[in-house]
């Protein structure tokens, strides 16, 4: 992993500059994974990649002490983002095996909390994770968001419109699914611009 110690750094953009950029639009497809059999097929595809975009979504809580498990785990290669609906299928040993595989990079932003939330569902030892915000940290208290990194490295604006929605809905809307997939795709594409 030594080659990932020194990213190509770019200057941060202001909110005003970000607003002027075209909206991020990735043409990769997404697949909702809601059965164990489809999860196993998706995992076999994902294991072929050396680097995956990674993110999770959790139903928002608005009351003190209210807690929800991770509802959606997103893992993306270049062609497809697989959206594992963990409120419908278990965090299986096969999926955990992917999260523990040190030979496959899993890249995203602010992933520490995502990993902790997943570990509350099933204990595992994460390996191969690269947090892009840590690689571009400006100071001890300021790190860059995925939206900022999308602007800096891809010259596009990432929509955050569906962030605070119910990720445990029985049916995810297309806008929810596309939003979730884009977060994982952006992580993968930014990583390549930073390190390749």
Protein Blocks (a to p, Z undefined) as FASTA:
>chain_A
ZZmmmccddddddfklmmmpccdddfbdcdddfbfklmmmmmmmmmmpmbdcdddddddd
fbehiacddfbdcdddfkbccdddfklbccdfklmmmmmmmkbccddehklmmmmmmmmm
ogcddehiacfklmmofblmlccdfklmmmmmnopacdfklmmccfkbfbdcfklmmmmm
mmmmmmmmmmmmmmZZ
